Amino acid sequence: MLYLKKKIEGFEVGMSYYSGFEKDEEDIVIPFSLSLYITSSKIVEQLPVYLECLRRNECPEVLGIDLDVMTSMAYWMKNGKLEHDMEALNDQTLHERGIEFAYKGFKPETTLELYEAIRQNVADMVRMLGDVRRLLMAAPPTLYGNFYRSQKSQCDEQKVVAAYEQWKREVGVVTFDILVDKQALEVAEFLKRKILRFSQMPSKREIDRVDINKLKEHLPIGYELPEEFPKCYARFMRFATLDGDILRINANSYGKYLHQFYHRLSDDEQQVLIGLDLMLQLIHRDMQALMAKGKKGEMEEEEEMKEECEKLLVNDIFSDELFTSNQQLLQLQTIISQSVGMGNQEKIDLSKGMEWYWLYQAIYDAGMFETCNNRENVVTVVGFVRQIAKWLPDIIDIDDEERIRNICKSMSAEQGNWMMNGKPVSLVDIEANKRRMTAMKPAKIERIICVAYNGLYTKLLALKQEI
């Protein structure tokens, strides 16, 4: 976490406070200005990192600031008091005033030099905040989906699971219809909290399009809905779709709402927003397990239910257009699982960090990843490693953050070796030009072709043709 929001807001408060200094407070003007320089320097140091994350389709932190206002030099420099004061105090050097100051190589001799440094920091900050605004306005939906999944991974899922398991114990025999009722009740309770209140008021067309009566059929007898509930439900359906009886949250649009209004929602409301999605996922897993046995079937044994749930794969990175069913994802999981191992030289060896990149490149070259509108890959390295951890828990524990970080570093380092004539190459390029690959030893190239190209890539192409 960069804590950019806190620094920017702190600098804003500091500049505003400074503009109110009186003449008899000039003793603290220079020390206060020095603190403004340090804060603005830290902001300017961290904004490039934030921008690079946005360009990688990641959002490490919600700034929650008014970018329309904060991209103006006039807003930050206020009434010109800082410049006036620094010019007035420029008759003596800082050293002559008994002030010794240095920060990362910058050691101003005069107050005017200090002012110019602050002004330059503000100019750089304004320029980069303008870049942030432009990137967010043009961001693909997947950026917000990635942001939402990141927030979701930090949510306390165990509380939701415990509540759901307690409900199942109270119900006894769980049928498909009972699960549909539970889904409707969870949505109704969520909407009564008015957490989506910041989204635009729905049109009459949107309200007419939602089937309130169908939802009511699944609510308890006597359950009271507020008068404005149809509007709330219409709002909600902007972020969800009905797949038969299953109501699915759209991570991209849901994430955009959470990002846009992050600092207007309380911590509790954010948890409730994500908690609904987690609860619906639990309900959906039980629904799908029952559908596999017959839509009206009953869950007679808890262990059997869990086995069915485990077969339903989470897909955070693979193409939704390509993999349209759980069965197809299971086929992909099987191929990947059979192509990797730990310490097995006949497979991609995931005990070695660099061979994780071979796995990534084989899947990427086969066109299996999610892409944005211009077909550009939107999968991040850390997102890839976490996906493999979800599918192959025997290979890596998804909670082992240190190992995940180390794998990501090794993947980045290995990517730098995949070069030919100064240009990056793909797995296909290596197979076709193995004698011209001077950045790698021949034995390594032969192994890549054996385990990654022949062992995985060709099988993925066959699967793609089949589905």
Secondary structure, DSSP 8 states (H G I E B T S, - for coil): ---HHHHHHHHHHHHHHHTT--GGGGGGHHHHHHHHHHHHHHHHHHHHHHHHHHHTT-------S-TTTTT-HHHHHTTSHHHHHHHHTTTS-TTTTT----BTTB--SSHHHHHHHHHHHHHHHHHHHHHHHHHHHT--HHHHHHHHHHHHHTS-HHHHHHHHHHHHHHH-S-BHHHHHHHHHHHHHHHHHTTTTTTS----HHHHHHS-HHHHHTTS-TT----TTHHHHHHHHTTSEEEETTEEEE-HHHHHHHHHHTTTTS-HHHHHHHHHHHHHHHHHHHHHHHHHHH-TT-B---HHHHHHHHHTS---SSB-TTT--SHHHHHHHHHHHHHHEESS-TTSEETTSHHHHHHHHHHHHHTT-B-B-TT--B---HHHHHHHHHHH-TTT--TT-HHHHHHHHHHHHHHHTT-EETTEE--HHHHHHTGGG-TTS-HHHHHHIIIIIIIIIIHHHHHHHHH-
